[in-house]
Amino acid sequence: TGSAGRTRGWAASTAKAGAAAAAFLLLGGVSPSGQLEVNVEDLRSNNGLLHICVTRDAEHFPDCENDPAATRESFRVAETRSVRFANLPSGDYAIAILHDENGNSRLDRFAGIPREGIGFSRNPRFSFGPPRFSSARFRLSPHGDVQSIRMRYFL
């Protein structure tokens, strides 16, 4: 009976620990995660790369520089027009996309005007400089979201 008693005691303590962990996750502020699908539209060529930045921080928008929490991915344009990001915590996000046509990993400009395509979540209007985070912001729910982003070219 000693062995059976220890087993029942272990099972009971494990069940209590599991319930405590579940309560911690629910009450401890951990956000449920969702899937984000990003569809890229109106690309002018199949050349180069798409650099996608997904951030929750307005201070690091649109380039995600030095944002340790940002999600960044690069893809060959010829291979994809749609990208999925899984297990992102629920909350507010903004997306910036660069169509790096020559593959040099930066936005080329002429007289300050982008020579390559750029696009943002929610497709906000902008002319001089990128849009504000608030214009591109969307809410990702645990059910997920789809953002269809139209690329814009100025030159």
Secondary structure, 3 states (H helix, E strand, C coil): CHHHHHHHHHHHHHHHHHHHHHHHHHHCCCCCEEEEEEEEECCCCCCCEEEEEEECCHHHCCCCCCCCCCEEEEEECCCCCEEEEEEEECEEEEEEEEEECCCCCCCCEECCEECCEEEECCCCCCCCCCCCHHHHCEEECCCCEEEEEECECCC
